[in-house]
Amino acid sequence: MTDKETGNILRQVQDPDLESFRKYLLLIRRYSAKTELSYAYDIASFLLFLKKEKKDKREVQKEDIRTYLLSLSVEEKSKSTIKRRIASLRHFYRYLYRYRELKDNPFETIHAPKKAQRLPSFLSHEEIKELLEKTALRKDRLAKRDLALLELLFASGLRAGEIILLKKEDIHLSERTIRIRGKGDKEREVFFSERAKKAMEDYALSLRPQLLKKDKEEKTFFLTQRGEKISERGLESIVESSARKADFPLKIHPHMLRHTFATELLNNGMDLRVLQELMGHESINTTSIYTHVTYADLRKTYDHCFPDPMKKEERKMQKAVIFDFNGTMFFDEDKHVLSWKSFAKEKFGVDLKDEDFVNHIHGHSNDSILNFLTGKTFSTEEVLKLAEEKEKEYQKLCERDEKNLHLVLGLPEFLDLLQKEHVPVAICTASMKPNVDWYKKTFHLERWFDDGHIIYDDGTLTKGKPDPMIYNRAIKALNVKAEDCLVFEDALSGILSARNAKVGMVVEIDDVNRRDKPPVEGLVDLVLADFRKVPKEIKKFLEIE
């Protein structure tokens, strides 16, 4: 698909839901412009098909989808193209279902055609050892750069696009770590070996200064022989020529070294979930497909990830737990108070009083708070920009107080217990994405929570707490009944929100240092100071030991 083709298709489709979805992908999900355009093209193509068939997008049936897929086959579209179209439309209809009151998602049960999987080739332990040893013996001018590149590709598993964008400040040689911003603008930390460290230091001290142009300071760590940033195609050429110069018998490419990295770690006993994090994969399915492992490794991973299938099967009536975050999982009231007071004063000249936090701040969405401060209604983009500005100050305050930068006492152990007992969990927070991302990174929430089970103010929450909208979304995401949910909250608005969602049990977390205790008598079933001692009433409700 060319830019011209995409433009032609999009000009033929004027659909407000599609336009709203495109903004959602860019501003809320933070997809790249290229990815967003690909989604838009796929969806617009389907909407044009519906127009020809005189069908409304909100009344699409499975038969209509089958007809559409048949038309793609007649057009001789590849299996990968059809698979991508279905994925784009499933995401679009999921958006309509969640945020545009569509009755159901007709694409949810549509299966994409399976395409033949060609697993990438990799080097054996002996082969990668031979390649690196032969490269280390080279004496030509670019040998040190090439060795540093090969060592790092193998030792870190970085993608080609990631390694060519590495800047000097991203690399911490003494700690042997690199901070990467990968696909989807997601940050992760990767490690590298002592051998890679030595090769990189050698290159950085001796060859790199020689490659740099005198009149230009190139920030990327690896440079071409002309002192410029390396392109992806250039990296492929360097890797291929390195093998030839080292008299290595096999043809290699950067992806092969990334795959070799994964294979080596798995064959030495690394857990698949840990490898997923190191590789920067969003889904563990990608990690599974991407790696070759021995039968013994597969068996060990299976037993680790699926230890007690019968126990899960026996839970006919599934119970679930939903947590508020601020003041419930993390005691941060003082930081929120300080950051909101400072922000309100500097930005709008408003002096917030302590009682304002109980009635208008704690548990409320950012657009609701901004409306309270100014009396104005802000667009999604404006709310996001202002919230990011305020939350940066909040995060700084939290990070300075290292002593208290931890989850509430006993919570990690309680979450481990819920995970062991197969009790699904979710988070409902009025925070926006910048803070949610910070929470996930700071407290490693991925250990217990799937991304789809962290419900936050993504710009589509038209009603904040005490309205039940946010808890209804969590209940829907967990696929359980409201009466089977236990909610942990701290704010009055959140407690009312949970009650309005008709959950089975509400427990207040009462920080002993809280400034203002909300009037919750008769609204909650229990009050806890922390999670160190879980009462028998909670265990009985959740049917756990």
N, C-alpha and C positions, 0 to 999 in steps of 0.2 A: 504494500500500500504506500503510495507516494503522498506527499503533502498536498498535491493538487487534487488527487482522488479523495482524500479525507475532507478537504475543503468543499468539494462539490457535494459530497454526501451530507455534510452538516448543514450546508445552505438549504438543502431540500427539506430539512426537518426543523420545525419550530415547535419544540415541546418544552413547556416550563418545568416539568419533572426532570427531564434530562439536564436542563441548565442548572437546576438546583443540585442534582446529583454530581455534576461536574465541579461545582463549587465545593461540595462536601468532600470530594476526593482531594482537591487541592488544598483547601483551608483547614479541614478537620483531620482527614487521614494523612495529609502531608505527602501525597503521591507526587512523583515528578510530573512535569508538564508532558513529557513523552508518554508516560504510562496513562495519564488521564486522557490524552488524545486517542490512544489506542482503545480505551474503554468506550469513549464517545463514538468512535467510528463503528465499533461492533454493535452498539445499541442503536445508533441511527440507522444502520443497515437493516436491523430487525424491524424498526418502526416503519421504514419504507415498505418492507414486505407486508406488514400488517395493513398499511394504507392501501396497497394493491388488492389485498384480500378483503378490504372493507371491514376490518376487525378493530375493536377498541383494545388498547394495551391492558386495560384493567379487566377485561373479560376473556383473556387468553386461556385456552384449555390445552391439555396435553396433545390433543389431536392437531391443534394449530402448530404446536412446537414440532411435532413429527413431520408435518408438511413442510415446515421451514427447513428442518434438517435434511429432508429429502431434496429440497431445492438446492441446498449447498452441495450435496453429493452430485446432483446433476450438473452443477457448475464446475465439478471436479475440484472442489476445495480440498486441501489436504486435511488429514486427520488432526494435525496439530492446530490448524486454523479453526476447524469446527470445535475442537476442545477449548480453544481460547474464547470463541464466541459464546459458548455455553457458560463458561466461567464469568465472563463479563455480564451476561444477562442475569445469571443467578445473583450476582452481587447487586445489580440494579434493582431487581425485583425484591431482594431482601431489604434494600433501602426503602422501597415503596411500602413494603409490609410493615416495617418498623416505624417509619416516620411520615408516611402519607396515607395511612389508614386503608391500605389494600387488604382484602380479606384473607388472602393466602398467597404463597409464592409458588407459581406453577412450575418453576425451574428447580425447586428444591430436590425433587426426586428424579430429575432427568440425568441420566448417566452419559458422560462423554465417551466417544469411541476410544478404545484403547489403541494407543500407538505403539509401535514396536520400540522397545527400550534398548538403546545401544549404550551400555555402560562404558564410561570412558576407560581407556587403558591406563595402566599404572606400572611403575617399576618395582621389581622385587627388591628385597633388602640388599642383596648382593649387587644388583644393577645400580641402585642409587649410590651405594658406597663407591662403586667403580667410577661413576660419573664425577662425583665430587673430588675423589682422589686424583683423577687425571686432570681435572680443571685446576686443582691446586698446584700442579707441576708446570702449568703453562707459564711462559716468560714474555708473551707479547704485551703490548701497551695496555690493552683493556682487560687483561686477565683478572686483575683484582676486582674490578667492577662486576665482571661476569660471575666470579666465584661468590661474591657477596649476594648477588641476585639469586643464584641457584640455591645457596645455603638458606637464604631467607624464605624463598618460595617453598622449599621442602620443610623447613622447621616451623613455619607459621600457618601454612595452608591458605595464605592470602589469595584473593582473586586477582587476576591480571589488572583489572581496573582499579583495584585498591592499592596495589604495590607501586604502580606508576605515579599515583597521586600522593604518595608518602612525602611528608615534609620533615625537615630536620627536627622541628619541635614536637612532632608526633612520636618520635622514637626516643625511648629512655634506655640507653645502652647499659647503664649500671644496673638497672632493675630487670633488663631483658624483657621489656614490655613495649607494646605499641598500642596507641589509641586509634581505633578505626571508625570512620563513619561510612557504613556500608549501604547495602540496598535498603530502600525505604527510609533513608536518612537516619538509620538506627546506629547508635554507638555501641561498640563492644571493645573489650580489651583482649589482645592476643599476646602470646608469649613466643619466644624463640630461644634456640639453644646457645650454649657457650661457643660452639663452633661458628654459628652464624654471627654471634656477637664479635668474635675475633676477626672474621672476614670483613664485617661492616666497619669496624674500627680501622682496619688496615686500609680499606678503600677510602674512608672519610678523611684520613690523615695524609695519605700519600697521593692517590690518583684524583680524587674529586676536585681538590684545589687547582690541579693542572687543567681539568676539563672546563672549569668555569670561565666564562667570557670576562674579560677585564672590565668591560663597561656595563655588565649586567649581573645582578645577583639572582640566580635562579633558586627558588625556595625548595623545589622538589629534591629529594635525597639522591635518587638515581638519575644520571644524566647520559645523554648521547655523547658520542665522541666530539660533537660540536658544542657541547655544553648546554644543550637544550633539554626540555622535558621529553621523556620517552612516550611515544604513543603505544596503544595496545598492539597494533601491528608491528611496531618497532620492537616491542618486548618479545613477541613471537619470533621475530627474526634473530634477536640476540640469543634467545634460548636455543634455537635451531643451530645457529652458527657456533655456539659454545660446544655443542655436542660434536660438531665436525672438527673444530680446532683441537678438541681433546681426544680425537680419534675414537669417539664412542660409537659403537656399531648401530645404535637405535636412533630413530627420528623421534624427537621429543618436543613438547610444547608446554606452556605454563600450566594449563589445566591438568596435564598429566602429573605434574609435581604436587599440585593441590590434592589430587586424588591419592597419590602415594602417601602424602601426609596423613590423610584420613585412614587409609588402610593400615599403616604402621601402628597408629594409636589403637585402633580396634583390635588388631592382632596381638597387642600387648595388654589387653584387658580393660581399655577405657570404656566407661558407660556411654551408651548411645546418646543420652540426654546431654552429657557434658560435651561430647563431640559436636552436637547440634549447636551449642552455644559458641564453641570455638570456631566453627565453620560459618557462623552468622546465618544459619538457616532459620526461616520463620516456622517451618513445619518439620517435625521429626520424620515425616514421610520422605521428604527430600533427602535427608541424611541417610535413611535406609536405602533408598534407590541409588544414592551416589556412591556408596561404599561397597567394596568386596570384602567379605569376611569368611572365615572358615566355618564349618558346621559347628564346631565346638563353641566358637564365639557367638554364633547365632543362638545356640541353645542357652548359653549363659545369660545373654541379654534378655531372651524370652523369659527365663525363670525369674530374672530380676524385676522385669516390668509387669509380669502377670503372675504374681505369686499365689493368689487364692481366688480363682474364678468363681467357685461355688458360693463363697461368702457374699460376693457382689450380686450373684443371681438370686440369692435368698431374700434380698431386700426388696420385697414387692412394693411396699409403700415407702418411697424414698423420702427421707428427711433432708433438709438443707440448712445451711447457715449463711446469713448475709451480714456483713460488717459495714458500718460507717467507718470512715478512716480517721479523720482529724478528731482528736479527743477520745477516740475509742481504741484504735490500733496504735496511735502515736499521740502522746501528750504534748501538744504544741500550742495550747491556748495563748500563752504569753507571747509567742512569736507572731501568731496571727493578729493579736491585739495591737502589738507594736507596729507591724507592717501596715495594717489597715489604717491606723491612726496617722502614721507618717504619710501614707499615700493620699488619704482623704484631704489632709491639710495642704500638702504640696500641690496636688493636682486640682482640687476644687475649692480650697479654702474652707473646708468643713472640719469643725472640731467634734470628733466622735466622743460620746459619753459612754460610760461602762454599760448602762442599760440598753444602749443601741445594739450591743453585740448579742444580747439574749433575744431581742425582738426582731432584729433586721440583718444580722451578720451570720452568726453561727448556724450552719446547716442550710443557708440560703445560697442560691445560684449567683454567679457573678453579675449577670444582667439585672437580677433583682436588687442586688446590693448597689450597683451603679445607678439604678433608677431611684433608689432611696436617697442616695447622696446628692443627686442632681435634679431629680424630677423629670429626667429625659429618658427616652427609649433609644438604645444604641443598636447598631447593626451587628451581625455576628462577627464581622471583621473587626469592628471597633472594640467590641467586648474582648475578643481574643488579644488584641494589641494591648489594651489597658491591663488586662489580667496578667499578661506576661510581664509587664513592667512592674506590677505589684508583687508578683510571685518571685521574681528574681531577688527582691529585697528580703522576702520571707525565707527563701532558701539560704541566703547568706547568713541570716540570723540563726537558722537551725544548724548550719555547718560550723559556725563559730562555737556553738555550745556542744562540743563533741561528747561530753559526759552524758548528756541526755538524748543523744542522737541514736535511739534504739527503739524497737517495738515495745509495747507495754509488757511489763513483767509477766512471764508465763505464757504469753501469746504464741511464740514459736512452738513451744511444746504442745499447746492445745491444737494448733494447726497441724502438727505432725500426727496427733491422735486422730483428728478428723480425716486426714489423708489415709491413715492406716485403716480406718473403719469405712472408707469409701463414701464419706459424707461430702457431697458437692458443696463448694463454697463460692461466694461472690463478694464483691465490694460495691457499695453505693456511695459515691462521694460527690459533693457539689463542686469539687475542684475541676479545673480544666486540664487539657492535655499536658501543658508544660509541667505542672505539678505532678500529675499522674506518672509521667515519664521519670521524673525525679524520684518519686516514691519507689517505683519499680526498681530503679537502678540502686538507690541508697539502701533499700531494705531487702533486695533480692526477692521480690514478691513472686517471681516466676516459679519459685520452689513449690508454691501452693496454688496460685491463681492462674487460670488461663486468661489470655488477653480478652477473649469474648465475655468473660465473667467479671470484668472490671468496668462497671457502669459509671460514667462520669458526665460532666456537662460538656458535651461535644458540639454545642450550638443548636441542637435539635430538641433539647428539653424545654418545651414551651411553658411548662409549669414546674416550679421548684418546690422543695419541701415547704410546707406540710402536705402539698398535694401528693398522692400516691404514685405519680407517674414514674419516678425513678425506681421505686421498689417493684412496681409492676413489670418494668423492663427486666429487672434482675430475676424475678420469678419466672418470666417467660424464657430468659436465657438459660436458666437452670433446668427448665422443663419439669417443674414440680408444682404441686398445689400450694396456694398461699397458706392454707392452714397447716401445712407441713414445714413451714419456714420459721426459723428462729432468727431474730434480728438483734444485733448488739448496736446500741446507739448511745449518744451522750447529750445531744441537743434536743430541746423541746420540739422544734420544728421537725426534726428527724423522727422522733418518737411518734409524733402525730402522723407523719407520713407513713410509717410502718403500720400503725393502727388503721389508718384509712385504707391501706392495702389488704387489711384483714389477715395479717400473718398470725400464726398460731401462738407465738410467744415473743415478748419483747423484754430485753434485759438492758438496764442502764449501766454504763461504765462511768463511775463517779470518781474522777481524779481528786485526791485529797487537797491538791493545790488550786482547784478551780475557784475562780473569783465569785461567780454567781451560780448558785445551784438552781436549775430550772424547777418549776413546780410540776412534778411528775406523779404525785401521789394518785394512785388509782389508774395510772396509764401504763405502768410497767409491772411485770411479774416478779422481777428480782432486781437488786442493785448490787453491783460488784465493784470493788476498788481496782482489781486487776484480774488476770487470768491464772494466777498461781494455784488457786483452789477452785476447781470447777464443781459447783454444787450438784447434788444428786438429782435435783429437779431438772437440770439441763441434760444430764446424761440420760435420764428417763425419757425426756421428750425426744431426744435424738436416737434413742434405742442403742446406745453404745455402752461399753463396759467402763 
